[in-house]
């Protein structure tokens, strides 16, 4: 059950408890008001008869007999006879109207046999005063007694306290529920207006319910959106920076061709090379953008990772041998993963070609495939014998257009720093992991971990 449910439940429960307490207090005040209104002593034949019966029972049967009489009285209404001892305490533990008791004691002083009063000694010697208190009369009819007015007043008090308690708790509950919603609404408007650093968790405070969870999810969404927009802006900035150099060389080649017709062939060759570099850059940028956006038309299918690596290594080996380098593969058997083949092919190709580019002459790029001990994942390591990467840059090598400070691309054909970034996005699209670490003895190792297929294709 949700935490918000319990907060609402306990809020209503607490409101009911306060209403019950308020009604109880009002009833107590009403009882006190009625008790205080009883200032007269009843008299008359019926009262005298009841007093005589109670007095006789108490005098000859004692306190227990008197209690039994009140318990077993067969009348339609309970006896209202007060049996008060010398300390002002009623024998049955009832509240004694102070004004009526004072009037009864004064009446016995004036006349020991006053009507409506009895002074009785119990068998144990304790003395009791017996009388029947009634409200003060304000007219000739009992309907005009003051206690009826007091009853109406206490009823209004009960109703007012109940309404006040329900109004107070409803207002507090409504404020508690709508306050974070207002914060979320304002934050949504701010986010829509471009304020990507908007967050609602500081405004919600220390709440621990579903609304707080919604606020944290909103902040997570805003952070992801801010990071995505920042990455796109950074990508556009980096792309524009990278485009300047080939475009500048294109303009120089065109100018040279116009000024030196005899250099036309060399200028055209330069224009062709720079055009190819621009096409490659644009293609890599588009690939990276599609991966970051999660757009791919390919469908997952079962892929033999060993066979895929053999194809990539064979192509890379042809390129490496022309520059005096080698590529070796240590993998055997059949290792099935569920993936998008073209995307995974591009990831391995970028990493292996990057290794071929930076490994030293007469060295090899070593590609190894090893399943994990639990047979749930497979690790592919691609290690070169190049200059490696400073430890502080091991995470940054997967950022677009990043180049480590200790790498020299003058003799490796340059590059745009997009290969590892594309590989990272491709691996993450398959719920895998990719990491870089320096190799003992020099060089860089890129480790790619992918989940093995749980079902083998038929």
Buried (B, 14 or more C-beta within 10 A) or exposed (E): EEBBEEBBEEBBEBBBEBBEEBBEBBBEBBEBBBBBBBBBBBBEEEBBEBBEBBBBBBBEBBBEBBBEBBEEBEEEEEBBBBBBBEEEEBBBEBEBBEBBBEBBBEBBEEEEEBEBBBBBEBEEEBEBBBBBBBBBEEEEEEEEBBBBEBBEBBEEBBEEBBEEBBEEBEEEBEEBBEBBEEBBEEBBEBBEEEEBEBBBBEBBEEBEBEBBBBBBEBBEEBEEEBEEEEBEEEBEEBBEEBBEEBEEBBEBBBEBBEEEEEEEEEBEEBBEBBEEBBEBBEEBBEBBBBBBEEEBEEEBEBBBBBEBBBEBBEBBBEBBEEEEBBBEBEBEEEBBBBBBBEBBBBBBBBBBBBBBBBBBEEBBBBBBBEBEEEEEBBBBBBBBBBBBBEEEBBEBBBBBBBBBEEBEEEEBEEBBBBBBBBBBBBBBBBEBBBBBBBBEEBBBBBBBBBBBBEEEEE
